[in-house]
Amino acid sequence: MAPEQVMEGMTEVKIPPRDDIAEITRSSRDLPPAHYTYKIENFSLFSLAKIDNVESGDFEVDSYKWRLCLYPDGNKKSKGDGHVSLYLVFSDSNALPFGWEVNVNFRLFIYNQINDKYLTIQYANGRTRRFHGLKTVLGFDHLLPLSIFNDESKGYLIDDRCIFGAEIFVIKPTGKGECLSMVKEPVSSTFTWKIQNFSALDKKSLKSQVFSFGGHKWTLLVYPKGNSTEEGKSLSIFLAMEDSETLPSGRTTYALYMLRVRDQLFGKHFEKEANCHFSNSIKDWGHLNFMPLDDVNALPKGFLVNDTLAVEVQIHGITVAKEFS
């Protein structure tokens, strides 16, 4: 295992490898700890007085009480000899019911008084740790070697003063979520709309009656003479979600469907597949150039019979989301 390195301005300070050091990451930042700062003066007197450890007062983060526990000469019971050992203590356990547990992501800090930066120590990969009735103390046996910490030129202990800190982020499941499923080929998945007097229509667009699939309301939208760039050239057909405004912000409903003009004589229907993530902002989707108007109006082809056009949509699948809490 390669030695750990701590950046000291332009100098790299190598920390001897330890069994647990691979689980720890160290970085440097300008911002002070967000939740608690623990300043200690006359630091050397603790060692002279042979004080094993010192604890801060309680501080509150996310409705829980915490404190810091510092071993100036290392926690020898955890093989922290030759290091400063620093721990986060959950001090609220008596106020919680049997079987309690609190999951946190936390960082501990040492202030570098020379370069005005905070050495940040945390578990690798942002690992979450769990406090519970049998585990109320978590932290770092080998926070920093004493050979580095006690050297004033490194900046951590100057004029016998040092500053530690903590940031604690409690992971609280809200119990909220959603279940997304795909309704494939729902019962009665085909809707057919017969448009009468098609050749005499003078409206730019037509909308079918409302029909329901997958818990949503839909219509077919037809432009008899085409729309936009296809006006006068193609029949334009779209599937429209009529209740898209009821979708929560950011949520979409995916639909896979077939748009079809039925051949009422020979069964050689003209169809095109489409798919769309319908949302508050995307309410309809289909084909501008669904089929040439010349083909629609060609009587021998069987699409227009007795001046009636049969437009159809077949839903292959729709996503359905259900919230739970």
N, C-alpha and C positions, 0 to 999 in steps of 0.2 A: 504494500500500500504506500503510495507516494505521500510525502508530508503535506499537511494543510498549509495554505499560504494566506496571510493577512496583509493587505496593502496598507502601508504607512507612507502616505504621500507618494514619493517616487521609489520607496524602498519596500521590498517584499520580505516579510518576517515569516520564517518557516516554523510551523508548529509540528512537533513530533507526532507520528501517527499513533492513534489509539483505536481500540476495538470499536468504540461507539462513534468515532469522529466521522465515519462515512455517512452517518445519518444526519449530520449537521451541516448547514450551509452558513457561511459568513459573508456579509456584504457591507458596504459603507454607504451612508446616505446623509443628506443635509438636514432633513426634517427631524425634529425631536419626537420622542415617543408620544403617541396620541392620548394615552390613558393614565400613565403614572410615571413620575420621576422620583428617584430615591437618591438623595445627596448625602454623602458620608464625609465627615471631617475627622481629623486625627486618626486616620485609618490604621496606622501602624500600632496604635495603642491596643487595638483588639488582639493583635498577635502577642504583644508583650504581656497582656493580661490573660493570655491563653483562653480567650473566649472562642468557643467552637463555632458558633453561628449567631447572627443577629437577624431580627425580623423587622420589617416595616410595619407601620400601622395598617389597618384595613382600608381598602379603597373599593369603590363600587364601579362595576362595569356590567352593563346589560342586566341590571337588577340583582346581580350576585356580588358577594363580597370576596375580595382577594387580598393577598399580601405577598411581599417578596421575602425570600429567605436567602441570606448570603453567608457562605462559608469563606472567610477571608483567606484561610490557608488550605482550602480544599476540603471536600467531604471525604474523609479518610475511609468511612464505612462503605463508600461507593467507589473506592480507588481513585479519588480525586486529588491525591497528594500532588503537590507541586503546581496546582492550578487554583484559580478562583472558581468556586462553584456557586451557581445562582439558580434558584428555583422559584416557580410560581406555585403558591399555596392557595387551595380553595378553602376559605375560612367560613363558609356558610352552611356546612354540612348538617349542623344540628337543626337548622330551620327547614330542612327538606324531608320529605317522607321516605320511608324505607324503600330501597331499590332505586333511588335516584341516580341519575347520571347526567353529566353535562359535557357535551362535545365542543371542543374549542380548537381554534388555530391561533397560536400566540407567538410573539417575538419578544426576546429580551435584548437589552441594549447596554453598551458601555460608551460613554462619551469620551471622544478624543479631544482634549483641551488644546492641542497644538494646531491641528488642522480643522477644528470646528466641525467635526463630522461624528456621526454615531455608528459605531460598529454594531451591526444587526446580526443576531444569532437566532436561528430558527431550525426546525426540523426540515430535512430535505424534501423537496417537491411539495412544499406546503402541506405536509402531512398533518392530518387532524388527530388530536389526542383526546382521550376520554377520562374525565374525572368521575370517580364514583366513591362509594362508601369505603372501599378498601384501597383506594388510590386517590389521595387528596393532595399529593405533591408531585409535580412534574417539572423537569428543567434540565440543566446541563451540568454534569459533573466536571467536565473539562471546558468551562466557559472560555478561559484564556490562561496560558501558562504564567505562573508567577514571575518567571524570568523576564517576560515581556511586560506584564502589568506593573511590576515594581520599578522598571527602568523609566525614569522621568523623561528621557529623550523620546520615548514612544508616545507619551502624551496622555496616558490613561490615569496615572496617579501623579499629580503635581501639587506641591506644597501640602502633601499628605491628605489631599482631597480627591474624591472621585465621585462620579455620577452614573447611576444605573437607571434603567427604565423598563417599561413593559407596555405592550399592546396586546389586547385580548379580543378575539372575535368569536363570539359564541354562535354555534351552529344550532339554530332552532327550527326544526321542521314545522311548517305551518299546517301540514296535513292537506293542503290544497293541491289540486292537479287536475288532469283530464285524461280520459281514456279515448284514444283515437282508433276507430275501426273502419274497415272498408266494407260497405254493403255492395256485394257483387250480384249483378243481374237481379235487382229487387223484383218482388212480385208485381205484376202489372207494370213492367218497366218500359212499355212502349206507349207513346201518346201520338194519336193521329189527328190531324186538323185538316178538314176539307174546306177549301176556300172556293166559294161559288162565284159565278159571274166574274171570273178572273180577268178576262180580256177587257172588261169594261171598268175595271178599278181605276180610280183617279187619285187615290191616296198614295203618298210617297212610301208609307210604311204601314204594316198591319200587325196587330198583336193578337195572339190566340187567347182563349180563356185560360184561367189559372189552373194548373194541375200540380199535384204533390208527389215528391220523391224524396226519400232519405231525410224526412223531417223538414224539408224546405219547400217553398212555393216557387213554381217556374212558369214561364210562358215561352212560346216560340215567337220570334220576331222575324217578319218577312218583308223584304223590299221587292215588290213585284217587278219594278223596272231597274233594280240594282241600286246600289248606294255608293257614294264617294266616287272613286276612280273607275268603278265598274258600272256606273249609271248608264243605262241604254245598251249595255253589253251583256250583263249577267244577272241571274237571279241571286239575291243575297239572302242568306238564312243564318239566324243566330239563336242560341239558347240563352235565355235571360233568367237570372235569379231575382225574383220579385221581392224577397225579404232579406236582401243582402245587408240592409242597414241594421238588422238584428244581430249580425255577427259581432262578437267582441273585437275591440281594436287589436289589430295584428293577427287575427285568426283568419284562416282561409278554409274553404271547402273545395276539395278537388273532385272534379267530375270527369269521367271518360264516357263519351257518348257518340252515337252515330246519327248524323242528320241525313234525311232521305226524302226524295220525291218519288212517290210510288208510280210505277207503270201499271195503269189500271186495266190494260188490255193483255199484255204479254208477261207480266211479272218480272220484267227486266228493270228493276228499280235502279235509280241513280242515287248513289250515296257517298258521303265523305265522313270520315271520322274526325272528331275534334276532342280536345281536352283542355281544361282550364282550372286554375286555382281562383275560384270566385272569392271576392272580398268586398269590403266597403267601397273600394275604388274601382274594382273590375266587376261590373254587374252583368255583362253579356259577352258572349264569345261564339264565333262561328266562322263562316266563310263569306267574304265579299263576292268572290267569283265562284259561287257554289256550282252553277251550271250555266252554259250559254243560253240566252233568251231564245235564240233560234231553235235550240233543241226543245225548250219548254213548249214553244208554240207549234212545233211540227206535229200535226195531227196524227200521222201514221205511227208515231213513236209511242203513243198511248199515255203520255203524261197529262195532257189536258183533254179530258173527256166530258162532254156536255158542259164545257166551259168551267169545269171544276178541277182544281189542282189539289192533290192529296199530299200534304207535307207531314213528315213524321220525325220523331226523335225516339231513339232507343237508348236508354241509360244502361251502360255496361257496369258502372260502378260509381259510388259516391262515398266520400269519407264522412263519418259521423263522429263528432266529438262530444263527450259527456263529461262535465265537470264533477269533481267529487271533493269532499272535505270531511 
